[in-house]
Amino acid sequence: MRKNQVVLLGTKGGPAIRPGTRMPTAILVQMDGQTILVDAGLGVSRGLCDAGVALTDLDAIVITHLHSDHYLELGPLLHTAWTAGLTRPVPVIGPKGLDAYWAGFQQSMEFDISLRLRDEGRPDFAPLADIQVIEPGQMQLGPLTMDVIRNAHPPISDSFALRLTGKDHSVVLSGDTAPIPEMIDFSKGADLLVHEAMLSAGIDALCARVGNGDDRLRHHLERSHSPADQVGRIASQAGVKRLALNHLVPCDDPDFTETDWQTETCREWSGPLFIGTDGLTISLDQKEPPTCL
């Protein structure tokens, strides 16, 4: 029997990695026999393999928005799946402009792709990504229904939250977003809400550590992401069964630990809470005891 679960493959907010840090955003949803990848940040291919998923087994890939930490490894992932035996098109659903990325990736790898076609008899590479434009509304991914709404991630307007619903379970993925009231109704009664989160107290140190930005970086973080206590409030008002924090900002500052995330989130949330770590697996078929007391 195939599992119903969500695996947080990459949980770091932002594209930069350093020794000892987590990897950028990627989420695996396995439900009703479907294997869906949401976002493809750096490290996603390794993360999928570590989760026991063959790269050739993906049923669909969804990209929530075109920030690099959410799609930088999309091309390399599909290329690696191709060399691992992929022969069928994979639906790749994302914002307008994703087709240009796919064309540019193929151009950048033209020597290798052409060589493997001639020298190894591989199938055509370009059709393996069935690029589709994501829009607010509803679509089917096999037996799963995917509902889509715009979130608030300025200055990007084509940024989306997803709700995947199967026979017995529903999962909401916030994408990168500031707190929005629409998320409450969108998440109502979900088995699991995976929501991005930020510790406001850690922003000063994060901006200083980056070193090559200016005050615009702080402005972006504060207007485009969700403080952890407000994430807890959204989860409470939506009546979700469980809450997982993902895309953590910051996640690699030794001055801030899991206790800080719990303290902030549990100001407004008293249910089961998962603080995202790379590879964290959350079963949709099992119930965990509350962690906010």
C-alpha positions in Angstrom: 0.0 0.0 0.0 1.4 3.4 -1.0 1.8 5.9 1.8 -0.2 9.1 2.2 2.4 11.6 3.5 4.1 14.9 3.1 7.9 15.1 3.1 9.6 18.5 3.6 12.6 18.0 1.3 14.0 21.5 1.7 13.0 23.9 4.5 15.3 26.9 4.2 13.8 30.3 3.3 15.9 32.0 0.6 18.4 30.8 -2.0 21.8 31.1 -0.1 23.4 28.0 1.4 26.4 27.8 3.7 28.2 25.0 5.5 25.8 23.3 7.7 22.6 25.0 6.5 19.4 23.4 5.2 18.4 23.3 1.6 15.9 25.6 -0.2 12.3 24.8 -0.7 10.9 21.6 -2.0 7.9 19.6 -0.8 6.9 16.1 -1.7 3.2 15.1 -1.5 2.2 11.5 -1.8 -1.5 10.9 -1.7 -3.9 8.4 -3.3 -1.1 6.8 -5.3 0.1 10.2 -6.7 3.6 11.5 -6.3 3.6 15.3 -6.6 6.6 17.6 -6.2 5.9 21.2 -5.2 8.8 23.5 -5.9 12.3 22.5 -6.9 14.9 24.4 -5.0 18.5 23.5 -4.9 19.1 20.0 -3.7 15.7 18.6 -4.7 17.0 15.7 -6.7 19.1 14.4 -3.8 16.1 15.1 -1.4 13.8 13.0 -3.5 16.2 10.1 -3.7 16.8 10.3 0.1 13.0 10.1 0.5 13.0 6.8 -1.5 11.4 8.3 -4.6 12.8 7.5 -8.0 13.1 10.6 -10.1 11.2 8.7 -12.9 8.2 8.2 -10.6 7.0 11.8 -10.4 3.4 12.3 -11.5 3.6 16.1 -11.6 5.7 19.1 -10.6 4.1 22.4 -9.4 6.1 25.6 -9.1 4.5 28.2 -6.8 6.4 31.2 -8.0 9.6 32.2 -9.9 12.0 33.0 -7.1 15.2 31.0 -7.6 14.9 29.0 -4.4 11.7 27.5 -5.7 12.8 26.4 -9.2 16.5 26.6 -9.6 16.9 22.8 -9.9 13.9 22.1 -12.0 16.0 21.7 -15.2 18.7 19.6 -13.6 16.0 17.5 -11.9 14.4 16.6 -15.2 17.7 16.1 -16.9 18.8 13.7 -14.2 15.5 11.9 -14.4 16.0 11.6 -18.2 19.4 10.0 -17.7 17.9 7.7 -15.1 15.3 6.4 -17.6 12.4 8.9 -17.8 10.6 8.4 -21.1 7.2 10.1 -20.6 6.2 13.8 -20.3 5.8 15.1 -16.7 3.2 17.9 -16.2 5.1 20.9 -14.9 2.6 23.5 -13.7 3.9 26.9 -12.9 3.7 30.7 -13.5 4.0 32.4 -16.9 7.7 32.6 -17.8 8.5 29.0 -16.8 8.5 28.0 -20.4 11.3 30.5 -21.0 13.4 28.9 -18.2 12.8 25.5 -19.8 13.9 26.7 -23.2 17.0 28.5 -21.7 18.0 25.4 -19.8 17.8 23.2 -22.9 19.9 25.8 -24.8 22.5 25.8 -22.0 22.8 22.0 -22.1 22.5 21.7 -25.9 25.9 20.0 -26.3 25.2 17.4 -23.7 21.6 16.7 -24.8 22.5 16.4 -28.4 25.4 14.2 -27.6 23.3 11.8 -25.6 20.6 11.7 -28.2 23.2 10.6 -30.8 25.6 8.6 -28.7 23.2 6.9 -26.3 19.9 6.7 -28.2 18.0 8.6 -25.5 14.4 9.8 -26.2 13.8 13.4 -27.1 14.4 15.6 -24.1 12.3 18.7 -24.7 8.9 17.0 -24.5 9.6 15.5 -21.0 8.4 18.8 -19.4 4.8 19.4 -20.2 4.7 23.0 -19.3 1.3 24.3 -18.1 0.4 27.7 -16.8 -0.9 27.8 -13.2 -4.0 30.0 -12.6 -6.3 30.5 -9.7 -9.1 28.0 -9.8 -9.2 24.2 -9.8 -7.6 21.4 -11.7 -7.1 17.6 -11.5 -3.9 15.8 -10.9 -5.0 12.3 -11.5 -7.4 11.4 -8.6 -6.4 14.6 -6.7 -8.1 17.9 -6.9 -5.7 20.9 -6.8 -7.3 24.3 -5.8 -5.2 27.4 -6.4 -5.3 30.9 -5.0 -3.0 33.9 -5.3 -1.1 34.7 -2.1 0.7 37.9 -1.2 4.4 37.8 -2.1 5.3 41.3 -3.5 6.8 42.3 -5.8 5.8 39.0 -7.5 2.1 38.9 -8.5 2.1 35.3 -9.9 2.6 33.6 -6.6 0.2 30.9 -5.4 -1.0 28.7 -2.6 -2.2 25.2 -3.2 -4.8 22.8 -1.7 -4.5 19.2 -2.7 -7.5 17.1 -1.8 -7.8 13.3 -2.2 -10.3 10.7 -1.1 -9.6 10.9 2.6 -7.0 13.8 3.1 -6.4 17.4 2.2 -3.1 19.3 2.4 -2.6 23.1 2.1 0.7 24.6 1.0 0.9 28.3 1.6 3.8 29.0 -0.8 5.8 32.2 0.0 3.4 34.7 1.4 2.6 37.5 3.8 -0.3 36.6 6.1 -3.6 36.9 4.2 -7.1 36.4 5.5 -8.0 34.3 2.4 -5.7 31.6 3.7 -8.2 30.9 6.6 -11.1 29.9 4.4 -8.7 28.2 1.9 -7.2 26.0 4.7 -10.5 25.3 6.5 -10.5 21.9 8.1 -7.4 20.7 6.2 -5.5 17.6 7.6 -2.2 19.6 7.3 -1.3 23.2 6.7 2.3 23.7 5.6 2.9 27.4 6.0 6.0 29.5 5.5 7.2 31.3 8.7 9.5 34.0 9.8 11.0 35.0 13.1 10.9 38.8 13.1 13.5 39.0 15.8 16.0 37.3 13.5 15.8 39.6 10.5 18.5 42.1 11.7 21.1 39.3 11.9 20.0 37.7 8.7 20.4 41.0 6.7 23.8 41.6 8.2 24.9 38.1 7.4 23.9 38.3 3.7 26.3 41.2 3.3 25.6 42.3 -0.3 22.1 43.8 0.0 20.7 47.0 1.4 17.6 48.1 3.2 15.5 46.7 0.4 16.2 43.2 1.6 14.7 43.9 5.0 11.7 45.6 3.3 11.1 42.6 1.1 11.3 40.2 4.0 8.9 42.2 6.2 6.2 42.7 3.5 6.5 39.3 1.8 6.7 36.7 4.6 4.6 35.6 7.6 5.6 36.0 11.3 5.3 32.7 13.1 2.7 34.0 15.6 0.4 35.1 12.7 0.9 31.7 11.1 -0.4 30.1 14.3 -3.4 32.4 14.2 -4.3 31.5 10.7 -4.0 27.8 11.5 -6.2 28.2 14.6 -8.9 30.2 12.8 -8.9 27.7 9.9 -9.4 24.8 12.3 -6.6 22.7 10.6 -5.7 19.4 12.2 -1.9 19.9 12.1 0.5 22.7 11.3 4.0 22.5 9.8 6.3 25.5 9.5 8.4 25.6 6.3 10.6 28.0 4.4 12.0 29.2 7.7 13.5 32.7 7.9 16.0 32.5 9.4 16.8 28.8 9.8 20.6 28.9 10.1 21.2 31.3 13.0 22.5 29.6 16.1 20.9 32.3 18.3 17.4 31.0 17.3 16.4 27.4 18.0 13.3 25.2 17.7 12.2 26.6 21.0 11.9 30.1 19.6 9.8 28.8 16.7 7.5 26.9 19.1 7.2 29.9 21.5 6.2 32.3 18.7 3.8 30.0 16.9 2.2 28.7 20.1 1.1 32.2 21.1 -1.8 31.6 18.7 -1.8 27.8 18.1 -2.3 24.9 20.5 -2.5 21.9 18.1 0.1 19.5 16.7 3.1 21.5 15.4 6.0 20.4 13.2 9.1 22.7 12.8 10.4 21.9 9.4 13.7 20.2 8.9 15.0 18.7 5.7 13.6 15.2 5.2 10.9 15.6 7.8 8.1 13.1 7.0 4.5 13.8 8.1 2.1 10.9 7.8 -1.4 11.8 6.8 -2.7 8.5 8.1 -1.4 8.9 11.7 -2.3 11.4 14.4 0.4 13.1 16.5 -0.1 14.5 20.0 -0.2 18.2 20.5 3.1 19.9 20.9 1.8 23.3 21.9 0.7 23.2 25.5 
